[in-house]
Amino acid sequence: MFIRILILSLVMGQVHADSFDELLKRVRQQSSEELSASKARIEEFKTENANQEKLLEQASAELSRLLEESENLALEMEANEKLLATTEETLQRKVGDLGELFGAIRQVAGELDAEFESAITSVQYPERTQFLKTLAQSKALPNVAELEELWFIMLQEIGESGKTRQFNAPVIQRDGNLVDQSVIRVGAFTGLS
């Protein structure tokens, strides 16, 4: 290496030595500087290599942790899928039971609606038929409030069929005019105005 430096210095004209001793001194100085620079580069490479190894160890540890977490999540997912399948099976059984109940409720609502169309009590309580039509044609399961309303309408009809009531209702007169006047209803059978 020393000879290369010497030749390179002579060829490039960087060394303008007055004497051989001065040339030798400069070559030694440059050689020493290059040796120091080489040592510094080697230390820098060692440091960088140590840093890279440390990063590799950290990445390996992170990979191991993530693989373990992935395995745990896969086991958890498998358990959740089994639970979901069991829950869906239970739900289907219950929906089947509710489906039968829903069919019966729709049938009762439809029959009551048809019966109330001509019932004299519907003159006094006209809002019942719209509720019954909606319930009979519904595609969704009825909620508790709707079931209670159906129950109330049935009880109301039973109770009103044994009572005499006076209320205002639209009545068609002999001349064809529609007049709102007092009507007496006797049970579920007769109305007088």
C-alpha positions as CSV (number, residue, x, y, z in Angstrom):
1,M,0.0,0.0,0.0
2,F,2.9,2.3,0.8
3,I,4.3,1.9,-2.7
4,R,1.0,2.6,-4.3
5,I,0.6,5.8,-2.3
6,L,4.1,6.8,-3.2
7,I,3.6,6.2,-6.9
8,L,0.2,7.8,-6.9
9,S,1.6,10.9,-5.2
10,L,4.4,11.2,-7.8
11,V,2.1,10.6,-10.7
12,M,-0.6,13.0,-9.7
13,G,1.9,15.7,-8.8
14,Q,0.5,16.2,-5.3
15,V,3.9,15.8,-3.7
16,H,6.4,18.5,-4.5
17,A,9.2,17.2,-2.4
18,D,12.5,19.0,-2.3
19,S,14.1,16.0,-1.0
20,F,13.6,12.3,-0.6
21,D,13.2,12.7,3.2
22,E,10.5,15.3,2.8
23,L,8.8,12.9,0.4
24,L,9.1,10.1,2.8
25,K,7.7,12.2,5.6
26,R,4.7,13.2,3.6
27,V,4.1,9.6,2.5
28,R,4.2,8.4,6.1
29,Q,1.9,11.3,7.1
30,Q,-0.6,10.4,4.4
31,S,-0.3,6.7,5.2
32,S,-0.9,7.5,8.9
33,E,-4.0,9.6,7.9
34,E,-5.3,6.9,5.7
35,L,-4.7,4.3,8.3
36,S,-6.6,6.4,10.9
37,A,-9.4,7.0,8.3
38,S,-9.5,3.2,7.6
39,K,-9.7,2.4,11.3
40,A,-12.5,5.0,11.7
41,R,-14.4,3.5,8.8
42,I,-13.9,0.0,10.2
43,E,-15.2,1.2,13.6
44,E,-18.1,2.9,11.8
45,F,-18.9,-0.4,10.0
46,K,-18.6,-2.4,13.2
47,T,-21.0,0.1,14.9
48,E,-23.4,0.0,11.9
49,N,-23.2,-3.8,11.9
50,A,-23.9,-4.0,15.6
51,N,-26.9,-1.6,15.1
52,Q,-28.1,-3.8,12.2
53,E,-27.8,-6.9,14.3
54,K,-29.7,-5.2,17.1
55,L,-32.5,-4.2,14.7
56,L,-32.6,-7.7,13.4
57,E,-32.9,-9.1,16.9
58,Q,-35.7,-6.6,17.6
59,A,-37.5,-7.5,14.3
60,S,-37.1,-11.2,15.1
61,A,-38.6,-10.7,18.6
62,E,-41.4,-8.6,17.2
63,L,-42.1,-11.3,14.5
64,S,-42.2,-14.0,17.2
65,R,-44.6,-11.9,19.3
66,L,-46.8,-11.3,16.3
67,L,-46.8,-15.0,15.3
68,E,-47.8,-15.9,18.8
69,E,-50.5,-13.2,18.9
70,S,-51.7,-14.4,15.5
71,E,-51.9,-18.0,16.7
72,N,-53.8,-16.9,19.8
73,L,-56.2,-14.8,17.7
74,A,-56.7,-17.8,15.4
75,L,-57.7,-20.0,18.4
76,E,-60.0,-17.3,19.7
77,M,-61.6,-16.9,16.2
78,E,-62.1,-20.7,16.0
79,A,-63.8,-20.7,19.5
80,N,-65.9,-17.7,18.5
81,E,-67.0,-19.4,15.3
82,K,-68.1,-22.5,17.2
83,L,-70.0,-20.2,19.7
84,L,-71.6,-18.3,16.8
85,A,-72.7,-21.6,15.1
86,T,-74.3,-22.8,18.4
87,T,-75.9,-19.4,18.9
88,E,-77.3,-19.3,15.4
89,E,-78.7,-22.8,15.8
90,T,-80.4,-21.8,19.0
91,L,-81.7,-18.7,17.3
92,Q,-83.1,-20.6,14.4
93,R,-85.0,-22.9,16.8
94,K,-86.4,-20.0,18.6
95,V,-87.2,-18.1,15.4
96,G,-89.0,-21.2,14.2
97,D,-91.1,-21.2,17.4
98,L,-91.7,-17.4,17.0
99,G,-92.5,-17.9,13.4
100,E,-95.4,-20.2,14.3
101,L,-96.6,-17.7,16.9
102,F,-96.2,-14.9,14.4
103,G,-98.3,-16.8,11.9
104,A,-101.0,-17.3,14.5
105,I,-101.0,-13.6,15.4
106,R,-101.2,-12.6,11.8
107,Q,-104.2,-15.0,11.3
108,V,-106.0,-13.7,14.4
109,A,-105.4,-10.1,13.3
110,G,-106.7,-10.8,9.8
111,E,-109.8,-12.6,11.2
112,L,-110.6,-9.8,13.6
113,D,-110.1,-7.2,10.9
114,A,-112.6,-9.0,8.7
115,E,-115.1,-9.4,11.6
116,F,-114.7,-5.7,12.7
117,E,-115.3,-4.4,9.1
118,S,-119.1,-5.0,9.6
119,A,-119.2,-4.7,13.4
120,I,-121.1,-1.8,14.9
121,T,-118.4,-1.4,17.6
122,S,-116.1,-0.3,14.8
123,V,-118.2,2.8,14.3
124,Q,-117.2,3.9,17.8
125,Y,-113.6,2.6,17.5
126,P,-112.6,3.0,13.9
127,E,-108.8,3.1,14.6
128,R,-108.8,-0.6,15.5
129,T,-109.3,-1.8,11.9
130,Q,-106.2,0.0,10.6
131,F,-104.0,-1.4,13.3
132,L,-105.4,-4.9,12.6
133,K,-104.8,-4.6,8.8
134,T,-101.2,-3.4,9.4
135,L,-100.5,-6.3,11.9
136,A,-102.1,-8.9,9.6
137,Q,-100.0,-7.8,6.6
138,S,-96.7,-7.2,8.5
139,K,-93.6,-9.2,7.5
140,A,-91.8,-8.5,10.8
141,L,-92.3,-10.1,14.1
142,P,-94.6,-8.0,16.3
143,N,-93.2,-6.3,19.3
144,V,-94.6,-6.4,22.8
145,A,-96.6,-3.2,22.4
146,E,-98.3,-4.6,19.3
147,L,-99.1,-7.9,21.1
148,E,-100.6,-5.9,24.0
149,E,-102.6,-3.8,21.6
150,L,-104.0,-6.9,19.9
151,W,-104.9,-8.3,23.3
152,F,-106.5,-5.1,24.4
153,I,-108.6,-4.9,21.2
154,M,-109.9,-8.4,21.7
155,L,-110.8,-7.7,25.4
156,Q,-112.4,-4.4,24.4
157,E,-114.6,-6.1,21.8
158,I,-115.7,-8.8,24.3
159,G,-116.5,-6.1,26.9
160,E,-118.2,-3.7,24.5
161,S,-120.5,-6.5,23.1
162,G,-122.3,-6.6,26.4
163,K,-122.7,-2.8,26.9
164,T,-125.0,-0.1,25.7
165,R,-123.1,3.1,24.7
166,Q,-124.1,6.6,23.4
167,F,-121.6,8.4,21.2
168,N,-121.5,10.8,18.2
169,A,-121.0,9.2,14.7
170,P,-121.6,10.1,11.1
171,V,-125.2,9.0,10.1
172,I,-126.7,9.1,6.6
173,Q,-130.1,10.8,6.7
174,R,-133.2,9.9,4.6
175,D,-132.4,12.7,2.2
176,G,-128.9,11.3,1.7
177,N,-127.0,13.9,3.7
178,L,-124.2,12.8,6.1
179,V,-124.8,14.3,9.5
180,D,-122.7,13.8,12.7
181,Q,-125.2,13.0,15.5
182,S,-125.8,11.0,18.7
183,V,-126.0,7.2,18.3
184,I,-126.9,4.6,20.8
185,R,-125.2,1.2,20.4
186,V,-126.7,-1.8,22.0
187,G,-124.0,-4.4,22.4
188,A,-122.3,-5.5,19.2
189,F,-125.7,-5.9,17.4
190,T,-127.8,-2.7,17.0
191,G,-127.4,1.0,16.7
192,L,-130.1,3.6,17.0
193,S,-130.0,7.3,16.0
